[in-house]
Amino acid sequence: MKKIIASLLTALLAASALVPCARANETLVLDQFPKERMTDLAALQNGAKLFVNYCLNCHAAAFMRFNRLRDIGLTEQQIKDNLLFPTDKVGEIMKVSLDPKDAKAWFGAVPPDLTLVARSRAGHGGTGADYLYTYLRSFYRDDTRPTGWNNLVFPNVGMPHVLWELQGQRAAKFVEEADPHHPGKTETKFEGFEQLTPGKLSPQEYDSAVADLVAYLQWMAEPMQNQRTRIGVGVLIFLAIFTFIAWRLNAAFWKDVK
């Protein structure tokens, strides 16, 4: 039990180091994640495919097993055929073969476990899903960075843009403006993105793909959340009906009492 608790704490701490939104950019407004994707099995399945193909090369999900994907409508055979490497088994956890020493040398830090990242990034600015949805759509080319990429949500991020082939390459446009709060000083203002090279997907298709990926990350952080919501609604309906019955029984029992 102590090892499990220690592992969970390690995963949370690592995930919290992924992208420090509020500290990195206090003025950033997070885009709202389309919540309807959470109840769309096709979206969750596509998100799982994107996660395995683009994220699982560096980021593990040590508290999720492949066979749990049956909860989002995938059969064991589909998992084997589409989401597993030949040497993996359906009952295994989502691990990576990347050596931590190599990861630290290449990226400056070991890529964090992503099992709980959607829960760990929730804050006053929005949900963890809002944060990830904005983060994965805010990369831009920056030749001053070791990876060649930077991010509006997490300036000077060590993570490269792994989805760049889908989105294409973009440059961020910044302008210097006078700081209204500090006379004589200037501040950098973001004015938008400029598309340098097209990706395999259109901007709308890319946003949709990211929404599916984030939906999967949100589901993975708490696989029972949709079922818990359905159970909660059922319990509230039951309590409402029972309250009405109890009210009518109480009236019937006391109707002859003066």
C-alpha positions, 0 to 999 in steps of 0.5 A: 500500500505504501508503494502504491501511495508513493507511486501516485504521489510521484505521478501527480508531482510529475504531471504537475510539472508538465505545464505550469499554466498560471505561473507561466502566463497569468493573462492566458485565457484557456479555451473551453474543452468540448465536454460532449466528447466525454460521452462520445465513444468514437471520440474516446476511441480515436483519442486512445489511438492518438495517445498510443501513436503520439504520446506513449512513445515518451509518456507512460500511463503507469496506472492504466492497463490496455484491457481497460479500454474495453470500457470505451467500447473496444474489444480485446482483439481491436486492442491487440490489432491496433494499440499494442506492440507485438511484445505487449500483452492486453493486461499490461500497463501502458509503459514506455521503452524510453530510458529515463537517462536518455529522456533527461539528456534529450529533453532536460527532464523525464517526461511525466506520467500522464495517467492523472495529468487531466486531474492535476492541471485543473485550476482557477482558470479552468479544468484540466481538460481546458488546460490540455486542450489549449496547450496542445493547440498553442505550439509554434516554431521557435529556433531559439529553443533546443527542440525548435518549438515553444508554447504559449501556455508553457513558455520555454517548454522542453516538450517538442510539438509531437503533433506537428505533422497533423497541425503543420508548422506555425509561427507566433506573431508578437508585438511590443506595446507600452505597458500602461501600468509601468510608464517607459516600459513595454510589454509583449503582446501575442497577436495570433499565429501564422501558418508556415507549412500545412499539416495533414489536417485542416485547422478544424480537423486538428482541433477535433483530433485534439479534443478527442485526445484530451477526452481520452486523457480526461477519461483515463484520469478517472475512468468511472466518471461517466458511470458515476454521473449516470448513477448519481442522476439515477439516485437523485431521481429515486430520492425525488420519487421516494420523497413524493411517496413519503410525503403522500404516505405522511399525509394519509397517516395523519389525515384523521388526526385533529 
